[in-house]
Each structure stands twice: as structure tokens, then as C-alpha cells.
């Protein structure tokens, strides 16, 4: 056969100037050439596919002859449909390379391959899967163990033909196969019926094609009820299917169950049909970009912070143009920031309730960085934020932050602290007074109230002064903490208030420690194994080991009572 005859035979198969145009990922094509006799044109790889360098270096004519031989074998010898055979021969470079290695050094490639295939039947599933966009390593697990001819797997071919006829791209059929192989086990007519059922819902073929590529499991079993209900819900709030098609991106993952739960939840929190439609139309990513789980988590978090349903509905209506996942992360980081500057828990909860959109819109700088740049303490920053919440927007990442103006609060606090200490008997500029000033961290305007709190409990003011001299740290205790500890001492333990004069350090310990130690002591006193009215400092200040040796082990049941009290008042977190 002459060279011209070979080319004519190849042209009969309608190769065209770009025989791989429109083929799926992993296929290759012959670049258009002006001269049919140039044999040094190199095979190129389309869409980032990768073929062994040996095949890259083969002349175009050799590749064409190999493809023509494979096409003729699959169609004429194996009786596959011409289109099936053509697609497989054009889109299986790895398989062709394997065959070419068996006939390399042959002069007439097409005739040699034809002769080789006549005596060496091939596993037709290999070029078939490769034509779907699979690499050999990807399709290897899918090769049937007991079959080698495609015609023997009639259901595979039947369902493949249904999808291809429906307009599904070749490589997308491969995606469907990987994700839902069961689709290709449907009996005759079943797959077509499923596609028609979705069309009867009002979906166009283009929408159906996108959906089944995104979520191949829609083709498993009966029509997906959750999918249908999502579409019905969207239609009921004024969102047409054309909108769904327009905003459906191939990178999305659609969880219909979570989408339906989210839509129902928005209704349950009070969003009207009009509001729900507006929210989804303005923020399609809530449904279409895998953000449903984040949105559900966001709603759950806001409910934990005490937000009402109406407040959450209003927040979604005011949601800024950012991804809901980013919004949620911003909100969480702002809550961490408020906690790190030691804002009271009730204040944080109220702040989150009243300013969720503000917090979700701000990507704040790190806490330590803000404290440094703002040149402010945590207490003042808490107060400033509560008074000027919108200023948080000026502290986001990438913005220039200016220090807060000096409020004079520190100077005023120091002045009031000195005046208070002088008023209760400390000597001005004395070393004792300097020492006390350093130990007392409370604000100057808080000291008089705490001092009065002790005096009003029944302690003489002179004795309170002596208590402060002996243990200045008691003034760091809040008014409520002092009151709670005194109530426990006097009303629960029947200790006289005067016992605090000799043991002011009692006020420094946590209520958990006080309760566990003193209730155990009371129990031992009832058992008659300890003396009544022991000094508070004797009971409270020693270590746990000393306390156990000195008191707990005095009674056989002491260790058990001790452990029970610790479980009750000091639970492990």
C-alpha cells in the first residue's frame, strides 16, 4: 500500500484537521497541519493530560494509523457502534502506546496492528475507561475480573449510551462512574425513566445535566425526595429554576438534606416567604457553595448566646457580601477577642446578640497586638467597646490603628487610691503606704465601697484598717465576692464575724476551696474528732496533703467525705 493510499484510508475515517477537538481530559489531539506529508509533527496533550514521552515523539502519521487500526478492530471485528469505537480509538493514548510497543520497528503500522489485534484480543474495558478520562491507575480497580469484551456488559453500554445521548460530556460520564457506579447497573429503560421524571418536575435538560454531574447519587434509586422538596421550597419563595441553573457552579457540592434543613430552619425562626426568597437570592452561596453546614452552625451558636429567632432572621437579612463560612469565623474570633480582654460573660452574650453582623464582618487583629497599639488596658478596652461598638471596624487586619486618647482614668484612680489610704490611717509617703499601693490592683473608686462592705458586716472600722494593713490584697476582692464569703462563714458555718479579724486571708481563697475545707471540718466536728472554732487560717491556708494528714484521716470515713465534697464543689472540667 502506498503512502497516499494510507492517507486516503485514514481520511475515510473523518479524522479532520483536529481530530481530538472537544475530547475529555486525558485525551490528546493532532494539531492542524498545512502539509499532510510532514511526519515530524509531535502529538500534543489536551487539558493537561500526560502521556509517556515515547508517544509524544511519534510522528503524526504513526498515531493516525494506530488509531485507524484500533477503530477498525473495535467497529468491524468487535461490532461496537461506530461512535463508541471512534471515541475509544481517539481518546486512549496510554492504550495505544501499549499496543505500539508490541509492533515497534514494523514498517506498516496500521497493517501490523490489525494483524496483532486479530490474534491478540484486547481487554476492551481499558480503552473504554480511558476514553472516559481515567488514567490506567484510576481505571485498574474498575476492570471486571471475568470479562474482557465490552459487549458482554450490556447494562454498562446501555446506561453509557443513555447518558451520552442525554448530552453528558465524555469526561463527566467518567465522573459519574467514579462517584456512583450503581448508575451503570440500572436495567434497560430505568435510567431514561429517571431522567424523564426529573424533566417532569420542570427541570431543563441542561439543569439536569449539571445536577447529576455534581451529585451522581441523584440517579440512584427513586427520584430524590429531598432534592425535589428543595426545588419546591425555592419555587414557593419566588426563585425560578432558571436562577438555580444560573448560580449552579461545578465546584459546588450539594447536600440536599442539609439544604432542606436550612430552608426549614429559616422558616422556623420567623422568616416570611418574601424574606426567605430575598435572603437566598442575595446570598446564593448559602445553598450553592457548600456553606449550608456553616450556616446551620452559625444559627446554633447564636441561639446558645441567647439570640431570639427574630434577631437571627434579621441578621440573615443584613448579612454582608461575604461567604457565610468567613462570617462565622470572624464572629467566633471576635468572641475569642472579647473573652481574652476579660469582658464579663453576660456582657459578651449581650454584645453578640445585639451586634452579630458587626462581629461577623470584622477580621480583627490579634488581641495582644491591639492592646499594644491601642495603648490601653483590658478593663478600659472592654468599657470602650461597649460604649463605641462600631469602632471595632477600625481594628481589622490590614488597617492602621491609632492609640486611644488618654482618658485620665489611670491618674484619677491613683489619686483616689491615695486619698482612701490616707483616710483610713496610712501615713503619706511612708514605705508601708507605697507597699500597699503596689499590692492593691483595684480601681481607686472601688476601695471605699469594699472597705465599707466589711464594716457594714459588723467589723469595727479600726479592725478593718488592721485587716487591710495585715492583708492589703483583701481589697482586690469584689464587693459581691466579699459578701458571699461572709454569708457562708456566718450563716452556714456559724462562725462569728470577728473571726475574720484574726484570719483576713480567708477572703482571698475561692469559694470552692472554702466550702470543701470548712464543710469537711464541720463534719469532723459533728463526729467529735476535732475541736470547735479552730482558727480559719489554720484550716484554710495549709496544703491539701497537710490538711488530709491533719484532719481528713482523723475519721475512717473522712477520706470518702473529702472526695465527695471535692466532686460536688470542685468538679473536674
Phi and psi in degrees as a GROMACS rama.xvg file:
@    title "Ramachandran Plot"
@    xaxis  label "Phi"
@    yaxis  label "Psi"
@TYPE xy
-74.2021  165.447  UNK-2
-62.8171  -38.2575  UNK-3
-64.1797  -40.7745  UNK-4
-63.3817  -38.2589  UNK-5
-61.1864  -44.6843  UNK-6
-65.1711  -36.6646  UNK-7
-66.0738  -40.1761  UNK-8
-61.8896  -41.6017  UNK-9
-63.8825  -41.2228  UNK-10
-65.2591  -28.5857  UNK-11
-62.2139  -23.6624  UNK-12
-85.9903  6.43603  UNK-13
59.9544  50.439  UNK-14
-67.5469  -39.8394  UNK-15
74.4433  177.715  UNK-16
-78.5672  -17.1799  UNK-17
-142.498  78.5297  UNK-18
-69.5531  -9.80043  UNK-19
-109.769  13.5774  UNK-20
-61.3391  129.123  UNK-21
81.1308  9.95368  UNK-22
-82.1136  159.938  UNK-23
-75.8044  173.216  UNK-24
-54.1392  137.51  UNK-25
97.7046  -13.4921  UNK-26
-88.2021  170.228  UNK-27
-133.959  164.242  UNK-28
-138.559  163.718  UNK-29
-99.0542  120.82  UNK-30
-64.1879  148.365  UNK-31
-60.9973  137.658  UNK-32
-130.629  141.931  UNK-33
-81.2099  -23.1111  UNK-34
-121.575  117.405  UNK-35
-66.1578  -19.1535  UNK-36
-88.6464  -1.51589  UNK-37
-78.1526  122.567  UNK-38
-110.599  6.27419  UNK-39
-100.946  5.33961  UNK-40
-64.8424  133.707  UNK-41
-93.5038  141.754  UNK-42
-67.6366  130.948  UNK-43
-105.835  157.788  UNK-44
-105.497  128.773  UNK-45
-92.7669  145.533  UNK-46
57.5344  33.5827  UNK-47
80.5322  11.1123  UNK-48
-66.2156  167.125  UNK-49
-135.282  124.835  UNK-50
-125.21  150.63  UNK-51
-53.0979  142.83  UNK-52
-58.96  -27.1562  UNK-53
-60.9155  -41.4237  UNK-54
-72.0465  -34.123  UNK-55
-58.1528  -34.5801  UNK-56
-85.2274  -6.32958  UNK-57
-72.2863  145.744  UNK-58
-64.5796  154.922  UNK-59
-59.0335  -40.4604  UNK-60
-61.2021  -38.5493  UNK-61
-65.3097  -44.5942  UNK-62
-61.5178  -43.8176  UNK-63
-62.9605  -41.8505  UNK-64
-65.409  -38.6524  UNK-65
-65.8156  -41.7066  UNK-66
-66.2868  -39.9591  UNK-67
-62.3066  -40.3075  UNK-68
-66.0845  -42.2107  UNK-69
-66.6506  -40.9573  UNK-70
-61.0197  -47.3771  UNK-71
-62.4791  -38.9486  UNK-72
-64.7317  -49.6228  UNK-73
-65.5981  -38.37  UNK-74
-85.1332  -51.0339  UNK-75
-80.9346  -41.4102  UNK-76
-85.6831  -44.4784  UNK-77
-96.0655  -1.74097  UNK-78
60.9471  30.0914  UNK-79
-76.8302  152.287  UNK-80
-54.0196  145.522  UNK-81
-57.9309  -42.9872  UNK-82
-64.432  -38.8193  UNK-83
-61.5297  -47.4787  UNK-84
-64.364  -39.2376  UNK-85
-64.8265  -45.8316  UNK-86
-62.5264  -42.6283  UNK-87
-66.0073  -41.1006  UNK-88
-70.4532  -32.7667  UNK-89
-81.8862  -18.9291  UNK-90
-126.006  34.6516  UNK-91
-134.869  64.1016  UNK-92
-62.6721  -37.2422  UNK-93
-65.4328  -41.7552  UNK-94
-66.4173  -42.0971  UNK-95
-60.5112  -40.2643  UNK-96
-60.9916  -39.5349  UNK-97
-65.1125  -39.2059  UNK-98
-70.1145  -42.142  UNK-99
-60.6783  -31.5184  UNK-100
-66.3479  -25.305  UNK-101
-79.0886  -19.2429  UNK-102
-122.962  17.66  UNK-103
-62.0693  153.511  UNK-104
77.6104  -2.11878  UNK-105
-78.1994  146.101  UNK-106
-77.8021  -45.7503  UNK-107
-104.041  98.3977  UNK-108
-62.708  -47.3908  UNK-109
-63.044  -46.6048  UNK-110
-65.5655  -38.1568  UNK-111
-64.9979  -43.3358  UNK-112
-66.7393  -40.9545  UNK-113
-58.3741  -44.4459  UNK-114
-65.9969  -40.2664  UNK-115
-62.7236  -44.6778  UNK-116
-69.0381  -26.5685  UNK-117
-65.0128  -34.2316  UNK-118
-107.706  -5.25288  UNK-119
-133.253  81.4494  UNK-120
-55.9835  140.573  UNK-121
-101.481  162.643  UNK-122
-81.5395  101.719  UNK-123
-68.1937  -15.5777  UNK-124
-69.8305  -24.2886  UNK-125
-66.4038  -55.9334  UNK-126
-66.6918  -26.7704  UNK-127
-65.5145  -51.8206  UNK-128
-64.51  -36.7587  UNK-129
-64.5564  -34.0207  UNK-130
-69.1741  -16.4356  UNK-131
-87.4914  2.50621  UNK-132
100.813  6.35812  UNK-133
-83.9717  147.108  UNK-134
-91.4518  163.431  UNK-135
-54.0554  -40.2718  UNK-136
-67.9449  -27.6345  UNK-137
-78.6013  -39.0776  UNK-138
-87.3043  -12.5617  UNK-139
-52.4102  -45.4357  UNK-140
-66.4749  -18.7029  UNK-141
-92.3763  -8.60256  UNK-142
-66.5827  126.005  UNK-143
-66.7582  143.583  UNK-144
-76.1545  -30.6469  UNK-145
-112.731  11.0003  UNK-146
-130.073  150.031  UNK-147
-136.63  -11.728  UNK-148
-107.599  129.699  UNK-149
-58.1896  -36.5793  UNK-150
-63.2196  -19.3599  UNK-151
-75.9986  -18.4454  UNK-152
-107.094  78.585  UNK-153
-65.205  -37.8334  UNK-154
-67.9404  -36.28  UNK-155
-59.7673  -50.0009  UNK-156
-65.3517  -39.9051  UNK-157
-59.8511  -49.2009  UNK-158
-72.2095  -31.9799  UNK-159
-62.5173  -44.0753  UNK-160
-64.9735  -37.8729  UNK-161
-61.5644  -46.3658  UNK-162
-66.7461  -41.5585  UNK-163
-66.5967  -40.4495  UNK-164
-65.9117  -26.1996  UNK-165
-79.2515  -5.88262  UNK-166
97.9509  13.4472  UNK-167
-76.9403  127.264  UNK-168
-61.1018  150.973  UNK-169
-56.0262  -47.6914  UNK-170
-69.4535  -26.7454  UNK-171
-72.4156  -30.5779  UNK-172
-62.2868  -38.9011  UNK-173
-62.3339  -40.3653  UNK-174
-61.745  -42.0498  UNK-175
-63.7572  -41.3102  UNK-176
-61.5901  -43.7974  UNK-177
-63.4326  -40.5128  UNK-178
-85.0172  -29.1903  UNK-179
-149.205  74.7693  UNK-180
-61.5649  -22.8762  UNK-181
-61.0954  -26.7597  UNK-182
-57.1347  -33.4534  UNK-183
-88.0322  9.31593  UNK-184
-110.649  3.93031  UNK-185
-63.3333  143.862  UNK-186
-72.6742  170.791  UNK-187
-56.546  130.976  UNK-188
84.2409  -16.2927  UNK-189
-67.7497  -48.3027  UNK-190
-62.9052  -41.8976  UNK-191
-61.1029  -39.4153  UNK-192
-64.5372  -38.8823  UNK-193
-64.406  -44.3281  UNK-194
-63.1418  -40.0315  UNK-195
-67.0723  -32.9641  UNK-196
-64.2324  -39.5394  UNK-197
-68.9572  -34.3327  UNK-198
-65.086  -36.0124  UNK-199
-66.0152  -18.6648  UNK-200
-76.5611  -6.89861  UNK-201
103.525  5.29506  UNK-202
-82.798  138.88  UNK-203
-78.0393  161.815  UNK-204
-61.4967  -37.3354  UNK-205
-64.129  -39.1186  UNK-206
-66.443  -44.3004  UNK-207
-61.1396  -43.3941  UNK-208
-57.9385  -44.4696  UNK-209
-64.42  -43.9895  UNK-210
-63.1426  -45.5167  UNK-211
-73.3829  -23.7165  UNK-212
-73.31  -39.6659  UNK-213
-68.5667  -44.024  UNK-214
-131.219  79.1322  UNK-215
-57.5928  -24.9028  UNK-216
-64.9029  -12.1258  UNK-217
-61.4599  -21.6068  UNK-218
-90.609  -2.48033  UNK-219
-87.628  142.105  UNK-220
63.1413  -151.246  UNK-221
-79.5282  179.968  UNK-222
-58.6672  130.828  UNK-223
-66.4749  111.472  UNK-224
-64.8044  -39.2921  UNK-225
-66.1409  -38.1888  UNK-226
-61.1943  -45.1155  UNK-227
-63.5977  -43.2244  UNK-228
-65.9052  -34.9758  UNK-229
-61.8682  -46.9772  UNK-230
-63.5232  -39.4192  UNK-231
-64.3907  -41.4364  UNK-232
-63.3166  -44.3855  UNK-233
-62.6564  -39.9148  UNK-234
-65.645  -35.7528  UNK-235
-69.1812  -21.163  UNK-236
-103.354  16.4463  UNK-237
91.0996  14.5708  UNK-238
-102.501  115.562  UNK-239
-83.0532  162.585  UNK-240
-64.6093  -27.9509  UNK-241
-62.2323  -34.2217  UNK-242
-67.2838  -41.4683  UNK-243
-60.4306  -44.672  UNK-244
-63.8809  -40.84  UNK-245
-64.3668  -36.1101  UNK-246
-100.344  6.64389  UNK-247
-85.5302  115.188  UNK-248
-106.22  143.61  UNK-249
-67.5207  -15.4927  UNK-250
-85.6148  -5.11996  UNK-251
-77.8647  153.301  UNK-252
-117.299  126.457  UNK-253
-106.553  115.22  UNK-254
-104.408  97.2262  UNK-255
-62.9171  -35.9476  UNK-256
-64.0824  -44.9234  UNK-257
-69.286  -36.317  UNK-258
-61.8119  -44.0242  UNK-259
-65.5485  -41.0391  UNK-260
-61.1655  -40.2057  UNK-261
-66.2997  -44.6605  UNK-262
-62.7634  -41.0386  UNK-263
-65.9906  -38.9883  UNK-264
-65.8946  -39.886  UNK-265
-60.6579  -36.7292  UNK-266
-68.3372  -40.5651  UNK-267
-66.5574  -30.9259  UNK-268
-82.7113  3.33443  UNK-269
109.671  4.01118  UNK-270
-71.4613  128.6  UNK-271
-72.978  169.396  UNK-272
-58.5356  -41.9526  UNK-273
-65.3039  -44.2558  UNK-274
-65.2773  -41.9715  UNK-275
-61.9343  -43.9801  UNK-276
-62.4841  -41.5753  UNK-277
-66.4076  -40.3907  UNK-278
-60.8163  -47.1282  UNK-279
-68.5042  -39.9399  UNK-280
-67.5933  -36.8656  UNK-281
-79.0109  -23.9379  UNK-282
-134.237  66.8175  UNK-283
-59.7975  -23.4059  UNK-284
-62.8347  -20.0463  UNK-285
-59.0499  -30.3241  UNK-286
-108.839  -33.5219  UNK-287
-105.503  2.07672  UNK-288
-127.79  32.3172  UNK-289
68.0191  23.4963  UNK-290
-99.2071  3.79379  UNK-291
-60.068  -43.5677  UNK-292
-63.1449  -37.5873  UNK-293
-65.846  -40.2691  UNK-294
-64.1792  -41.3562  UNK-295
-64.868  -40.8655  UNK-296
-63.6794  -39.5503  UNK-297
-60.7706  -46.1746  UNK-298
-61.9217  -44.5967  UNK-299
-60.3787  -41.1929  UNK-300
-64.7599  -42.9543  UNK-301
-65.8214  -36.7957  UNK-302
-63.9575  -37.6914  UNK-303
-64.8147  -29.8178  UNK-304
-85.8392  6.4989  UNK-305
92.0525  6.99594  UNK-306
-65.5465  141.053  UNK-307
-82.9081  166.34  UNK-308
-62.1064  -40.6184  UNK-309
-63.5495  -38.3433  UNK-310
-65.3206  -39.4456  UNK-311
-68.704  -41.2084  UNK-312
-60.2826  -44.0519  UNK-313
-63.6869  -37.8521  UNK-314
-61.6821  -43.7148  UNK-315
-65.2348  -32.9447  UNK-316
-68.8453  -28.0575  UNK-317
-99.6855  7.8537  UNK-318
-55.9027  129.679  UNK-319
-72.3694  170.523  UNK-320
-81.1968  59.5907  UNK-321
-132.935  160.429  UNK-322
-60.2458  140.888  UNK-323
-63.4564  -30.2838  UNK-324
-63.9639  -42.6224  UNK-325
-66.4845  -40.0885  UNK-326
-59.1813  -44.8816  UNK-327
-65.0122  -42.4786  UNK-328
-64.4805  -40.1991  UNK-329
-60.4452  -46.4648  UNK-330
-59.5146  -44.7318  UNK-331
-65.0849  -40.697  UNK-332
-66.3682  -36.9961  UNK-333
-65.777  -37.5067  UNK-334
-64.8984  -41.4388  UNK-335
-60.5162  -42.4696  UNK-336
-59.8629  -47.6429  UNK-337
-61.6917  -35.5918  UNK-338
-70.4555  -38.7968  UNK-339
-69.5505  -26.5317  UNK-340
-89.8011  9.15793  UNK-341
65.2619  38.3192  UNK-342
-70.8748  143.559  UNK-343
-61.0625  145.958  UNK-344
-57.5063  -43.5312  UNK-345
-63.6488  -37.3927  UNK-346
-67.9981  -38.21  UNK-347
-63.2333  -46.7315  UNK-348
-60.3601  -43.6416  UNK-349
-67.0486  -38.1914  UNK-350
-65.6869  -41.8562  UNK-351
-65.1618  -40.2797  UNK-352
-61.5113  -42.6439  UNK-353
-88.4349  -18.0085  UNK-354
-134.333  46.255  UNK-355
-65.3352  -39.022  UNK-356
-66.6838  -40.8925  UNK-357
-60.4536  -48.5412  UNK-358
-67.4832  -37.516  UNK-359
-73.7864  -14.7417  UNK-360
-93.1319  -9.19894  UNK-361
-110.818  124.285  UNK-362
-96.6823  89.6965  UNK-363
-70.628  152.135  UNK-364
-68.2045  170.307  UNK-365
-64.9755  149.138  UNK-366
-58.5049  -50.0206  UNK-367
-61.1448  -37.7851  UNK-368
-64.0909  -43.0663  UNK-369
-66.2437  -42.7225  UNK-370
-60.4493  -38.4365  UNK-371
-71.0558  -48.0501  UNK-372
-69.5319  -39.6197  UNK-373
-72.9443  -17.1676  UNK-374
55.5861  56.6753  UNK-375
-146.688  153.444  UNK-376
-85.051  166.896  UNK-377
-64.0125  -43.2125  UNK-378
-61.8312  -45.998  UNK-379
-66.9278  -36.6043  UNK-380
-64.7195  -39.6472  UNK-381
-58.2165  -49.1931  UNK-382
-63.4613  -40.2067  UNK-383
-63.7984  -42.4446  UNK-384
-64.4142  -41.849  UNK-385
-64.7588  -33.6528  UNK-386
-83.4392  -27.8993  UNK-387
-134.207  63.8229  UNK-388
-59.7444  -34.6132  UNK-389
-68.2485  -18.0304  UNK-390
-67.7431  -15.1973  UNK-391
-56.9112  -32.6284  UNK-392
-61.6209  -20.0877  UNK-393
-86.0411  -2.19084  UNK-394
-111.99  22.6713  UNK-395
-81.3321  163.728  UNK-396
-59.5741  132.395  UNK-397
94.6581  -9.45827  UNK-398
-95.6572  155.185  UNK-399
-89.2073  122.072  UNK-400
-104.003  129.239  UNK-401
-97.1221  145.773  UNK-402
-61.981  148.516  UNK-403
-71.251  144.369  UNK-404
-64.7294  148.365  UNK-405
-68.3095  120.139  UNK-406
-87.1422  -10.5841  UNK-407
76.993  5.92137  UNK-408
-64.1588  -41.7483  UNK-409
-62.6478  -44.2543  UNK-410
-64.9124  -40.6511  UNK-411
-65.3555  -39.703  UNK-412
-63.9667  -43.3123  UNK-413
-64.0633  -39.6729  UNK-414
-63.2917  -45.4814  UNK-415
-67.0111  -32.3915  UNK-416
-64.8881  -44.8971  UNK-417
-63.5235  -44.3525  UNK-418
-61.0459  -40.12  UNK-419
-65.098  -47.7738  UNK-420
-62.267  -37.9789  UNK-421
-65.6705  -36.2437  UNK-422
-69.8998  -24.8216  UNK-423
-98.7936  2.37638  UNK-424
121.614  -0.522264  UNK-425
-76.7526  150.068  UNK-426
-91.2389  132.842  UNK-427
-61.0803  135.133  UNK-428
64.541  13.4199  UNK-429
-79.8066  158.12  UNK-430
-63.1842  -36.2114  UNK-431
-61.4305  -42.303  UNK-432
-68.0924  -39.0267  UNK-433
-61.1006  -40.9197  UNK-434
-64.9496  -44.3433  UNK-435
-64.3935  -40.1702  UNK-436
-59.5719  -38.7497  UNK-437
-69.9501  -33.9068  UNK-438
-78.5351  -31.007  UNK-439
-85.1787  115.372  UNK-440
-97.2945  -11.2937  UNK-441
-65.9755  156.628  UNK-442
-67.9185  150.505  UNK-443
-58.0676  -36.7526  UNK-444
-77.5865  -6.24541  UNK-445
-91.6912  -19.4014  UNK-446
-67.0139  -45.3855  UNK-447
-61.8166  -40.1142  UNK-448
-63.1802  -42.2239  UNK-449
-70.1929  -37.8233  UNK-450
-62.8917  -46.4754  UNK-451
-63.5956  -33.4024  UNK-452
-60.1552  -41.1223  UNK-453
-68.6712  -41.4963  UNK-454
-66.3719  -38.8985  UNK-455
-70.6579  -17.2962  UNK-456
-76.0776  -9.9223  UNK-457
117.86  10.8903  UNK-458
-100.252  133.637  UNK-459
-60.1955  142.619  UNK-460
-59.8555  -33.5803  UNK-461
-64.9119  -38.3693  UNK-462
-69.758  -35.9851  UNK-463
-62.5461  -41.4368  UNK-464
-58.1292  -44.1921  UNK-465
-65.6583  -35.9741  UNK-466
-63.415  -41.1837  UNK-467
-66.7958  -39.7866  UNK-468
-63.306  -40.8052  UNK-469
-74.1823  -34.4108  UNK-470
-146.063  78.9671  UNK-471
-58.0665  -24.8462  UNK-472
-63.6067  -16.0445  UNK-473
-65.3498  -23.5177  UNK-474
-77.2779  -6.33839  UNK-475
-81.3244  -11.6185  UNK-476
-77.5866  138.471  UNK-477
-69.7254  162.531  UNK-478
-57.7451  -43.9978  UNK-479
-66.0426  -39.3697  UNK-480
-64.3244  -42.9585  UNK-481
-61.0417  -45.9063  UNK-482
-62.7686  -43.5925  UNK-483
-63.0691  -41.7337  UNK-484
-71.2185  -35.3691  UNK-485
-69.5306  -41.8008  UNK-486
-58.9912  -42.7064  UNK-487
-64.1175  -42.7613  UNK-488
-63.9579  -48.0064  UNK-489
-82.4552  -45.7455  UNK-490
-87.5696  -34.4632  UNK-491
-92.2158  -32.3769  UNK-492
-105.686  -10.0399  UNK-493
62.2636  29.5191  UNK-494
-84.6  144.423  UNK-495
-71.1436  148.927  UNK-496
-61.5918  -26.5607  UNK-497
-65.3518  -17.8055  UNK-498
-65.3976  -19.487  UNK-499
-71.5846  -24.1167  UNK-500
-63.001  -39.8371  UNK-501
-85.1229  -20.4638  UNK-502
-131.711  62.4825  UNK-503
-65.0907  -22.3353  UNK-504
-63.9897  -15.6477  UNK-505
-51.2347  -37.6385  UNK-506
-71.8022  -13.458  UNK-507
-83.6529  -19.7219  UNK-508
-89.9698  156.578  UNK-509
-70.792  156.267  UNK-510
-63.2353  -31.2642  UNK-511
-62.2345  -47.0323  UNK-512
-65.3619  -42.7425  UNK-513
-61.9891  -44.7012  UNK-514
-65.956  -46.9541  UNK-515
-62.0247  -46.3761  UNK-516
-67.6053  -51.7476  UNK-517
-76.1293  -32.0363  UNK-518
-69.2841  -36.4385  UNK-519
-65.2296  -42.2467  UNK-520
-61.1095  -42.8015  UNK-521
-61.1082  -40.4183  UNK-522
-64.2724  -43.8898  UNK-523
-63.0266  -36.1008  UNK-524
-64.6982  -40.2449  UNK-525
-66.0484  -28.4519  UNK-526
-81.493  -6.25585  UNK-527
76.7977  24.7826  UNK-528
-108.032  -3.94235  UNK-529
-134.597  158.409  UNK-530
-76.7252  146.299  UNK-531
-75.3877  158.223  UNK-532
55.5465  43.1867  UNK-533
-67.6192  156.454  UNK-534
-58.9389  135.794  UNK-535
-58.9893  -42.0237  UNK-536
-62.3224  -31.5436  UNK-537
-64.0353  -37.4847  UNK-538
-84.1601  -36.884  UNK-539
-87.9191  -40.3687  UNK-540
-81.2582  -22.3193  UNK-541
-70.0397  162.18  UNK-542
-72.0264  165.138  UNK-543
-59.7759  -40.7933  UNK-544
-63.9128  -44.6029  UNK-545
-64.778  -40.2837  UNK-546
-63.0413  -41.4882  UNK-547
-63.9371  -46.5669  UNK-548
-65.5373  -38.5294  UNK-549
-82.242  -31.6211  UNK-550
-127.651  -51.9431  UNK-551
-57.7544  -43.5306  UNK-552
-80.6017  5.1868  UNK-553
-71.1614  -18.5082  UNK-554
-129.234  141.155  UNK-555
-57.1271  -33.6269  UNK-556
-91.3422  -0.786936  UNK-557
-54.96  -49.6465  UNK-558
-57.9462  -38.7853  UNK-559
-68.1234  -43.1552  UNK-560
-63.1616  -39.523  UNK-561
-60.1057  -46.0412  UNK-562
-67.627  -38.9094  UNK-563
-62.9427  -41.444  UNK-564
-66.3351  -39.0886  UNK-565
-66.8744  -37.7327  UNK-566
-65.0788  -36.6574  UNK-567
-73.5242  -42.206  UNK-568
-107.031  -15.6646  UNK-569
-130.71  60.3764  UNK-570
-62.9884  146.306  UNK-571
-73.2631  128.764  UNK-572
